[in-house]
Amino acid sequence: MTTVMLVGATGLVGGAVLRQAQSEARVARIIAPTRRKLPPHPKLENPLVDFEHLPADAPWWAVDGVICTLGTTIRKAGSQDAFRRVDRDYPLAVARLARQHGAQAFALNSATGADPGSRFFYNRVKGEVEEVLRAVEFPSLTIVRPALIGGDRDEFRPAEFVAMRILRLADPLLPRRYRIVPHERIARVLLEAAVTAPRGEHIIESDAII
Ligand SMILES: NC(=O)c1ccc[n+]([C@@H]2O[C@H](COP(=O)([O-])OP(=O)(O)OC[C@H]3O[C@@H](n4cnc5c(N)ncnc54)[C@H](OP(=O)(O)O)[C@@H]3O)[C@@H](O)[C@H]2O)c1
């Protein structure tokens, strides 16, 4: 039986991970630090935290595996620096603390095109977070790189809305790696990685998220 930490549990993919983990027999406990309270569940511990000031000594860092679905948009964050803070620095801070407390596995929701040398800022930051996580040296590191994520959001994101429309129309003609990926499928892959902790580094590109 595994204890998993989930960061990003109030989001689209994180919400699916949370639901799946709650009904997954191999998961005994879920630690989900958030800044907004989650509905209670018998398996869930939900510390309310400020990711700028994570409590380094909290006993709940002692988990087996970590799943990170944190992320924002440049529009929401307000600047590129603020975006990088959420999408790179917060996952790194969580990874370091969990690793120090003995975590063996880390599963990251990254993105297609992640590359620290990319000329696109978003892809560059995703590449950077992957790189800094490698340096934390988890025995098991899984990086999942979906293309556009499908699912219902409360929030309206104009660029994603337009991309989604176009991709839905083109879907049958598109190679698998460009297709919209349902959020539940990404969640399933992340959860499996955190529970089974396969040794070494595993990169799962969008066309392999099934
Ligand atoms: N959208 C796409 O099509 C797409 C494609 C490929 C990869 N991705 C990546 O996939 C990941 C998950 O995406 P998603 O759509 O599930 O994201 P989402 O629905 O926007 O959820 C993001 C999560 O991050 C948390 N978060 C954001 N800013 C925060 C802050 N300043 N402090 C603390 N928590 C913060 C949110 O918490 P609150 O609820 O408190 O805001 C939420 O739990 C992201 O890293 C995203 O970049 C997205």
The ligand as a Gaussian input file, in Angstrom:
#p B3LYP/6-31G(d) Opt

LIG

0 1
 N       -3.657000      23.032000     -20.848000
 C       -3.082000      22.166000     -21.650000
 O       -3.596000      21.826000     -22.708000
 C       -1.738000      21.579000     -21.258000
 C       -1.040000      20.830000     -22.195000
 C        0.144000      20.194000     -21.809000
 C        0.625000      20.346000     -20.528000
 N       -0.053000      21.119000     -19.637000
 C        0.479000      21.216000     -18.264000
 O       -0.196000      20.243000     -17.484000
 C       -0.185000      20.632000     -16.099000
 C       -1.565000      20.428000     -15.507000
 O       -2.486000      21.148000     -16.283000
 P       -3.976000      21.412000     -15.776000
 O       -4.729000      21.808000     -16.965000
 O       -4.454000      20.293000     -14.937000
 O       -3.730000      22.699000     -14.847000
 P       -4.840000      23.525000     -14.040000
 O       -6.181000      22.946000     -14.199000
 O       -4.630000      24.956000     -14.381000
 O       -4.370000      23.277000     -12.521000
 C       -3.184000      23.821000     -12.059000
 C       -2.964000      23.495000     -10.603000
 O       -1.829000      24.276000     -10.156000
 C       -2.203000      25.039000      -9.019000
 N       -1.567000      26.352000      -8.991000
 C       -1.499000      27.261000      -9.987000
 N       -0.879000      28.377000      -9.544000
 C       -0.577000      28.160000      -8.240000
 C        0.062000      28.943000      -7.223000
 N        0.523000      30.165000      -7.473000
 N        0.184000      28.409000      -5.986000
 C       -0.281000      27.166000      -5.726000
 N       -0.885000      26.369000      -6.641000
 C       -1.027000      26.880000      -7.876000
 C       -3.709000      25.232000      -9.133000
 O       -4.203000      25.550000      -7.861000
 P       -5.449000      26.591000      -7.670000
 O       -6.680000      25.770000      -7.959000
 O       -5.313000      26.999000      -6.255000
 O       -5.229000      27.693000      -8.653000
 C       -4.143000      23.867000      -9.688000
 O       -4.234000      22.941000      -8.641000
 C        0.334000      22.066000     -16.088000
 O        1.677000      22.078000     -15.684000
 C        0.217000      22.513000     -17.543000
 O        1.208000      23.477000     -17.880000
 C       -1.223000      21.726000     -19.969000

